[in-house]
Structure formats: structure tokens, C-alpha cells
Amino acid sequence: MRTVALPPRSMYYGTPVALISTINADGSENLAAMSSSWSLRDRIVIGMGSASQTAENIVRDREFTFNLASAALWRQVEILSSLTGKPEVPAHKAPQIRHDADKWAASGFTRRVSSQVRPACVDECPLQMEAVVEHIRAVADEPEGFALIEARVVALWAHEDVVAPDASGVDGEQWRPLIFSFRSYRDAGTELGRMARAVRGAPQPATQAAAPSRPAQPRAETENR
């Protein structure tokens, strides 16, 4: 296949959309949409513009909720993405972004009281995480720098209809995350296959005893590949 060189910018190659809830300095609640994140075990890492109200709140309070949107919420997410909690909109955002003091009401999302942190969870999101910050790294860039924020999830909530029948976790057949891919909203789509290796620490199904064989060679963990 012939390849073509492209400028390495706006590399939104397909990640879930999350709504970040934080507390403003005046005690009001801010809500923002984002898609720059990844997770490993009980940690999540997010990237936010340093000049954003969300980043300012997280740096000050070191806590937030991380709410994963379903595909059905994309229109509300798009409304939210055009709003900022900053009274003064940065010049490079002004043509497409406007200030709204109550982004929750403007986008139609509902607060649900959290158990471990002050910011509320987003009731409409099927997966809701309460998180406390462990590390923040500032990255300089133009026209705006950004913050890489590592946080530990201290509480995880899920809508009943996306929980696996045995309550062991999320049912991938029912969970339909909203994906942001190259500036378009997409459904995660149909399952193509299942990972053969079991999740570390999860209960293993009983199997019949097998004849002794030579020990298997250890395999590298997925996160080390």
C-alpha cells in the first residue's frame, strides 16, 4: 500500500469521549468534554489545555470525576464542547467557543453526588469514575500548552444495563462508548473477537486436569509491549 506523509497535528485517532467534572474557585461546578486519555489498572491519564477552566480546577483541587459517554449522547457532547467556563475566551478559541457559567444546564447533563470526591458524576454517562490526582506535568506548546494529569480512580460506577451478568465488570456487548476519531463522533461498532488471555487477578473458570507438560515460557504483559 502506498503511504502519504501528513502533518503530525490533531491526531485524534479514535478514543472514547469523557466528560470531566471539577469545582470552580467560587464553588460552582464545571463540566468539559475531552477525548485525550488512556487508562491502566486503576490509573487514568488525561491531557487538558493548560489555559482551560478544567485544568485550572484540577491543579488547585487535585480531584475530578471522569465520565465516559455513550454513543447516544453525542449531540449533548457537541453542545458542551463549544462552551468554556472561562469568562474571557482565549483569542485562538473565540471564533468557535463561547462562555457559559452553567455548562451543565446548557448541555442538558445531570449531576449525581459522588462518594469520594467533591465534583459530581454525570448521571447520563454509563461509566462514572471518581479520581484523585497523583502527578501533573506541564507541557509547553503554541498557541496553548497542556497538562498531562495522572490520577487514581477511587470509585467506579456503572449503569446496571452495561454490567456483566455475573457482576464481574462491564459487558462489552452492552457498552457502546462514544468515540472521537479525526474530529468526528462514532459508535464503537461490533465486536470482532475476544482477547484470549484472562485479566490479571480475575477469577478463572474451572478446567479439567491436563497431563503434565513442560512449563510455559512467561509472556510479557500487554502494557509492556
PALUMTOR-867681 format. One record per residue (C-alpha): residue in three letters; chain; x, z, y; residue number from 1. Coordinates in Angstrom, 3 decimals, padded with zeros to 6 digits. Example, Ala and Ser with C-alpha at 12.3 -4.5 7.8 and 13.67 -1.06 7.14 Angstrom:
+------+-------+----------+----------+----------+------+
! resn ! chain !        u !        w !        v ! resi !
+------+-------+----------+----------+----------+------+
!  ALA !     A !  012.300 !  007.800 ! -004.500 !    1 !
!  SER !     A !  013.670 !  007.140 ! -001.060 !    2 !
+------+-------+----------+----------+----------+------+
END
This chain:
+------+-------+----------+----------+----------+------+
! resn ! chain !        u !        w !        v ! resi !
+------+-------+----------+----------+----------+------+
!  MET !     A !  000.000 !  000.000 !  000.000 !    1 !
!  ARG !     A !  001.369 ! -000.967 !  003.411 !    2 !
!  THR !     A !  001.734 !  002.003 !  005.784 !    3 !
!  VAL !     A !  001.472 !  002.110 !  009.569 !    4 !
!  ALA !     A !  003.192 !  004.579 !  011.928 !    5 !
!  LEU !     A !  000.810 !  006.685 !  014.031 !    6 !
!  PRO !     A !  001.491 !  009.179 !  016.841 !    7 !
!  PRO !     A !  001.533 !  012.748 !  015.408 !    8 !
!  ARG !     A ! -001.221 !  014.249 !  017.546 !    9 !
!  SER !     A ! -004.696 !  015.659 !  016.890 !   10 !
!  MET !     A ! -004.011 !  015.899 !  013.161 !   11 !
!  TYR !     A ! -007.417 !  017.276 !  012.184 !   12 !
!  TYR !     A ! -007.084 !  016.032 !  008.621 !   13 !
!  GLY !     A ! -010.110 !  017.838 !  007.223 !   14 !
!  THR !     A ! -010.506 !  021.622 !  007.356 !   15 !
!  PRO !     A ! -013.521 !  023.976 !  007.398 !   16 !
!  VAL !     A ! -015.164 !  024.838 !  010.713 !   17 !
!  ALA !     A ! -015.160 !  028.540 !  011.589 !   18 !
!  LEU !     A ! -016.827 !  030.496 !  014.370 !   19 !
!  ILE !     A ! -014.648 !  033.232 !  015.877 !   20 !
!  SER !     A ! -016.396 !  036.240 !  017.406 !   21 !
!  THR !     A ! -014.480 !  038.518 !  019.805 !   22 !
!  ILE !     A ! -015.163 !  041.111 !  022.514 !   23 !
!  ASN !     A ! -014.549 !  040.272 !  026.179 !   24 !
!  ALA !     A ! -012.870 !  042.737 !  028.542 !   25 !
!  ASP !     A ! -016.262 !  043.621 !  030.078 !   26 !
!  GLY !     A ! -017.724 !  044.470 !  026.653 !   27 !
!  SER !     A ! -019.769 !  041.287 !  026.237 !   28 !
!  GLU !     A ! -019.288 !  039.148 !  023.130 !   29 !
!  ASN !     A ! -017.620 !  035.749 !  022.981 !   30 !
!  LEU !     A ! -018.084 !  033.083 !  020.314 !   31 !
!  ALA !     A ! -015.929 !  029.999 !  019.735 !   32 !
!  ALA !     A ! -015.749 !  027.161 !  017.221 !   33 !
!  MET !     A ! -012.435 !  026.155 !  015.662 !   34 !
!  SER !     A ! -011.019 !  024.383 !  012.606 !   35 !
!  SER !     A ! -007.281 !  025.168 !  012.683 !   36 !
!  SER !     A ! -006.986 !  027.773 !  009.939 !   37 !
!  TRP !     A ! -005.843 !  028.467 !  006.400 !   38 !
!  SER !     A ! -006.057 !  031.407 !  004.010 !   39 !
!  LEU !     A ! -004.042 !  033.030 !  001.225 !   40 !
!  ARG !     A ! -005.229 !  036.071 ! -000.746 !   41 !
!  ASP !     A ! -006.729 !  038.462 !  001.829 !   42 !
!  ARG !     A ! -004.954 !  036.888 !  004.816 !   43 !
!  ILE !     A ! -006.127 !  034.200 !  007.213 !   44 !
!  VAL !     A ! -004.038 !  032.344 !  009.784 !   45 !
!  ILE !     A ! -005.692 !  030.711 !  012.775 !   46 !
!  GLY !     A ! -004.438 !  028.644 !  015.701 !   47 !
!  MET !     A ! -006.059 !  029.002 !  019.133 !   48 !
!  GLY !     A ! -005.201 !  027.653 !  022.584 !   49 !
!  SER !     A ! -003.353 !  030.387 !  024.477 !   50 !
!  ALA !     A ! -005.482 !  029.925 !  027.595 !   51 !
!  SER !     A ! -008.760 !  030.373 !  025.708 !   52 !
!  GLN !     A ! -011.007 !  033.410 !  026.103 !   53 !
!  THR !     A ! -010.837 !  033.915 !  022.333 !   54 !
!  ALA !     A ! -007.033 !  034.118 !  022.279 !   55 !
!  GLU !     A ! -007.042 !  036.495 !  025.247 !   56 !
!  ASN !     A ! -009.522 !  038.785 !  023.483 !   57 !
!  ILE !     A ! -007.639 !  038.737 !  020.175 !   58 !
!  VAL !     A ! -004.287 !  039.526 !  021.809 !   59 !
!  ARG !     A ! -005.862 !  042.500 !  023.604 !   60 !
!  ASP !     A ! -008.089 !  043.944 !  020.850 !   61 !
!  ARG !     A ! -006.403 !  042.609 !  017.688 !   62 !
!  GLU !     A ! -009.652 !  042.134 !  015.785 !   63 !
!  PHE !     A ! -012.276 !  039.419 !  015.302 !   64 !
!  THR !     A ! -014.783 !  038.014 !  012.838 !   65 !
!  PHE !     A ! -014.214 !  034.697 !  011.097 !   66 !
!  ASN !     A ! -017.456 !  032.989 !  010.103 !   67 !
!  LEU !     A ! -017.452 !  029.803 !  008.024 !   68 !
!  ALA !     A ! -020.205 !  027.378 !  008.966 !   69 !
!  SER !     A ! -022.250 !  025.348 !  006.504 !   70 !
!  ALA !     A ! -022.758 !  021.614 !  006.937 !   71 !
!  ALA !     A ! -026.324 !  022.269 !  008.112 !   72 !
!  LEU !     A ! -025.016 !  023.983 !  011.269 !   73 !
!  TRP !     A ! -023.025 !  021.068 !  012.694 !   74 !
!  ARG !     A ! -025.316 !  020.406 !  015.669 !   75 !
!  GLN !     A ! -025.116 !  024.030 !  016.819 !   76 !
!  VAL !     A ! -021.350 !  023.949 !  016.322 !   77 !
!  GLU !     A ! -021.093 !  020.844 !  018.507 !   78 !
!  ILE !     A ! -023.033 !  022.588 !  021.285 !   79 !
!  LEU !     A ! -020.757 !  025.632 !  021.015 !   80 !
!  SER !     A ! -017.595 !  023.501 !  021.092 !   81 !
!  SER !     A ! -018.494 !  022.212 !  024.570 !   82 !
!  LEU !     A ! -018.625 !  025.731 !  026.053 !   83 !
!  THR !     A ! -015.975 !  028.172 !  027.257 !   84 !
!  GLY !     A ! -016.142 !  031.842 !  028.112 !   85 !
!  LYS !     A ! -013.595 !  031.339 !  030.903 !   86 !
!  PRO !     A ! -015.256 !  031.294 !  034.355 !   87 !
!  GLU !     A ! -012.532 !  028.944 !  035.576 !   88 !
!  VAL !     A ! -012.321 !  025.917 !  033.280 !   89 !
!  PRO !     A ! -008.756 !  024.535 !  032.918 !   90 !
!  ALA !     A ! -008.314 !  021.141 !  034.587 !   91 !
!  HIS !     A ! -007.449 !  019.362 !  031.329 !   92 !
!  LYS !     A ! -010.727 !  020.604 !  029.771 !   93 !
!  ALA !     A ! -013.052 !  020.312 !  032.770 !   94 !
!  PRO !     A ! -014.417 !  016.799 !  032.073 !   95 !
!  GLN !     A ! -015.902 !  017.840 !  028.705 !   96 !
!  ILE !     A ! -016.168 !  021.642 !  028.781 !   97 !
!  ARG !     A ! -018.396 !  023.927 !  030.847 !   98 !
!  HIS !     A ! -018.552 !  027.681 !  031.318 !   99 !
!  ASP !     A ! -021.373 !  029.742 !  029.799 !  100 !
!  ALA !     A ! -021.352 !  033.525 !  029.915 !  101 !
!  ASP !     A ! -023.561 !  033.810 !  026.794 !  102 !
!  LYS !     A ! -022.343 !  031.228 !  024.301 !  103 !
!  TRP !     A ! -024.332 !  032.911 !  021.518 !  104 !
!  ALA !     A ! -027.655 !  032.193 !  023.197 !  105 !
!  ALA !     A ! -026.609 !  028.742 !  024.402 !  106 !
!  SER !     A ! -025.715 !  027.614 !  020.868 !  107 !
!  GLY !     A ! -028.567 !  029.435 !  019.103 !  108 !
!  PHE !     A ! -026.479 !  031.712 !  016.879 !  109 !
!  THR !     A ! -027.477 !  035.273 !  015.945 !  110 !
!  ARG !     A ! -025.348 !  038.423 !  015.877 !  111 !
!  ARG !     A ! -025.123 !  040.601 !  012.750 !  112 !
!  VAL !     A ! -023.493 !  044.017 !  013.114 !  113 !
!  SER !     A ! -020.084 !  044.251 !  011.416 !  114 !
!  SER !     A ! -018.959 !  047.178 !  009.267 !  115 !
!  GLN !     A ! -015.219 !  047.459 !  010.044 !  116 !
!  VAL !     A ! -014.628 !  045.788 !  013.431 !  117 !
!  ARG !     A ! -016.439 !  045.675 !  016.786 !  118 !
!  PRO !     A ! -017.114 !  041.906 !  017.069 !  119 !
!  ALA !     A ! -020.344 !  040.820 !  015.391 !  120 !
!  CYS !     A ! -020.603 !  038.455 !  012.447 !  121 !
!  VAL !     A ! -022.591 !  035.217 !  012.792 !  122 !
!  ASP !     A ! -025.753 !  035.666 !  010.747 !  123 !
!  GLU !     A ! -026.331 !  031.931 !  010.150 !  124 !
!  CYS !     A ! -022.884 !  031.404 !  008.574 !  125 !
!  PRO !     A ! -022.914 !  031.724 !  004.748 !  126 !
!  LEU !     A ! -019.430 !  033.312 !  004.671 !  127 !
!  GLN !     A ! -018.501 !  036.040 !  007.159 !  128 !
!  MET !     A ! -015.154 !  037.841 !  007.353 !  129 !
!  GLU !     A ! -014.115 !  040.842 !  009.416 !  130 !
!  ALA !     A ! -010.418 !  040.705 !  010.260 !  131 !
!  VAL !     A ! -007.682 !  042.785 !  011.906 !  132 !
!  VAL !     A ! -004.602 !  041.142 !  013.403 !  133 !
!  GLU !     A ! -001.167 !  041.768 !  011.912 !  134 !
!  HIS !     A !  001.059 !  039.218 !  013.681 !  135 !
!  ILE !     A !  000.793 !  036.875 !  016.674 !  136 !
!  ARG !     A !  003.269 !  034.130 !  017.523 !  137 !
!  ALA !     A !  003.116 !  032.241 !  020.831 !  138 !
!  VAL !     A !  003.976 !  028.520 !  020.722 !  139 !
!  ALA !     A !  004.790 !  026.654 !  023.938 !  140 !
!  ASP !     A !  003.273 !  023.198 !  024.397 !  141 !
!  GLU !     A !  001.758 !  020.936 !  027.065 !  142 !
!  PRO !     A ! -000.803 !  020.916 !  028.621 !  143 !
!  GLU !     A ! -001.518 !  024.258 !  026.930 !  144 !
!  GLY !     A !  000.387 !  026.443 !  024.492 !  145 !
!  PHE !     A ! -001.258 !  028.022 !  021.481 !  146 !
!  ALA !     A ! -001.159 !  031.214 !  019.451 !  147 !
!  LEU !     A ! -000.660 !  031.462 !  015.690 !  148 !
!  ILE !     A ! -002.573 !  034.533 !  014.580 !  149 !
!  GLU !     A ! -002.181 !  036.150 !  011.155 !  150 !
!  ALA !     A ! -004.940 !  038.577 !  010.214 !  151 !
!  ARG !     A ! -006.002 !  040.640 !  007.206 !  152 !
!  VAL !     A ! -009.609 !  040.411 !  006.032 !  153 !
!  VAL !     A ! -011.059 !  043.915 !  005.712 !  154 !
!  ALA !     A ! -014.624 !  042.914 !  004.797 !  155 !
!  LEU !     A ! -016.165 !  039.756 !  003.328 !  156 !
!  TRP !     A ! -019.890 !  038.976 !  003.347 !  157 !
!  ALA !     A ! -021.759 !  036.072 !  001.766 !  158 !
!  HIS !     A ! -025.327 !  034.802 !  001.776 !  159 !
!  GLU !     A ! -026.924 !  035.511 ! -001.606 !  160 !
!  ASP !     A ! -027.593 !  031.829 ! -002.253 !  161 !
!  VAL !     A ! -023.864 !  030.973 ! -002.305 !  162 !
!  VAL !     A ! -022.779 !  033.876 ! -004.541 !  163 !
!  ALA !     A ! -021.894 !  033.039 ! -008.156 !  164 !
!  PRO !     A ! -024.464 !  034.172 ! -010.780 !  165 !
!  ASP !     A ! -022.079 !  036.846 ! -012.092 !  166 !
!  ALA !     A ! -021.284 !  038.004 ! -008.518 !  167 !
!  SER !     A ! -017.586 !  037.313 ! -009.113 !  168 !
!  GLY !     A ! -017.207 !  035.220 ! -005.974 !  169 !
!  VAL !     A ! -018.586 !  032.166 ! -004.200 !  170 !
!  ASP !     A ! -020.430 !  029.494 ! -006.188 !  171 !
!  GLY !     A ! -018.684 !  026.245 ! -005.271 !  172 !
!  GLU !     A ! -021.739 !  024.251 ! -006.304 !  173 !
!  GLN !     A ! -023.897 !  026.007 ! -003.708 !  174 !
!  TRP !     A ! -021.353 !  026.438 ! -000.920 !  175 !
!  ARG !     A ! -021.348 !  023.395 !  001.393 !  176 !
!  PRO !     A ! -018.812 !  024.052 !  004.162 !  177 !
!  LEU !     A ! -018.790 !  022.053 !  007.366 !  178 !
!  ILE !     A ! -015.564 !  020.021 !  007.530 !  179 !
!  PHE !     A ! -013.952 !  018.772 !  010.743 !  180 !
!  SER !     A ! -011.973 !  015.623 !  009.979 !  181 !
!  PHE !     A ! -010.346 !  013.493 !  012.679 !  182 !
!  ARG !     A ! -012.910 !  014.594 !  015.259 !  183 !
!  SER !     A ! -015.966 !  014.058 !  013.071 !  184 !
!  TYR !     A ! -018.179 !  016.554 !  011.214 !  185 !
!  ARG !     A ! -018.505 !  016.049 !  007.461 !  186 !
!  ASP !     A ! -020.015 !  017.646 !  004.381 !  187 !
!  ALA !     A ! -017.518 !  018.832 !  001.754 !  188 !
!  GLY !     A ! -019.125 !  016.490 ! -000.772 !  189 !
!  THR !     A ! -019.427 !  016.506 ! -004.558 !  190 !
!  GLU !     A ! -017.200 !  018.392 ! -006.986 !  191 !
!  LEU !     A ! -014.657 !  016.097 ! -008.654 !  192 !
!  GLY !     A ! -013.126 !  018.577 ! -011.090 !  193 !
!  ARG !     A ! -012.116 !  022.180 ! -011.684 !  194 !
!  MET !     A ! -008.729 !  023.880 ! -011.432 !  195 !
!  ALA !     A ! -007.622 !  024.760 ! -014.969 !  196 !
!  ARG !     A ! -005.605 !  027.827 ! -014.012 !  197 !
!  ALA !     A ! -007.550 !  031.067 ! -013.561 !  198 !
!  VAL !     A ! -007.474 !  033.021 ! -010.316 !  199 !
!  ARG !     A ! -004.879 !  035.775 ! -010.456 !  200 !
!  GLY !     A ! -006.497 !  039.147 ! -011.115 !  201 !
!  ALA !     A ! -009.868 !  037.718 ! -012.144 !  202 !
!  PRO !     A ! -011.400 !  038.788 ! -015.492 !  203 !
!  GLN !     A ! -010.515 !  036.391 ! -018.286 !  204 !
!  PRO !     A ! -013.085 !  035.182 ! -020.842 !  205 !
!  ALA !     A ! -012.594 !  036.343 ! -024.421 !  206 !
!  THR !     A ! -010.965 !  033.759 ! -026.715 !  207 !
!  GLN !     A ! -010.279 !  033.571 ! -030.444 !  208 !
!  ALA !     A ! -006.861 !  034.723 ! -031.567 !  209 !
!  ALA !     A ! -004.403 !  031.868 ! -031.919 !  210 !
!  ALA !     A ! -001.418 !  031.524 ! -034.208 !  211 !
!  PRO !     A !  001.845 !  032.834 ! -032.696 !  212 !
!  SER !     A !  003.752 !  030.232 ! -030.735 !  213 !
!  ARG !     A !  006.859 !  030.219 ! -028.629 !  214 !
!  PRO !     A !  006.405 !  031.865 ! -025.215 !  215 !
!  ALA !     A !  005.262 !  029.536 ! -022.471 !  216 !
!  GLN !     A !  007.574 !  028.936 ! -019.529 !  217 !
!  PRO !     A !  006.385 !  030.613 ! -016.318 !  218 !
!  ARG !     A !  004.689 !  028.322 ! -013.813 !  219 !
!  ALA !     A !  005.143 !  028.505 ! -010.063 !  220 !
!  GLU !     A !  002.233 !  029.900 ! -008.108 !  221 !
!  THR !     A !  000.197 !  027.399 ! -006.119 !  222 !
!  GLU !     A !  001.253 !  028.948 ! -002.816 !  223 !
!  ASN !     A !  004.929 !  028.269 ! -003.646 !  224 !
!  ARG !     A !  004.541 !  024.551 ! -004.277 !  225 !
+------+-------+----------+----------+----------+------+
END
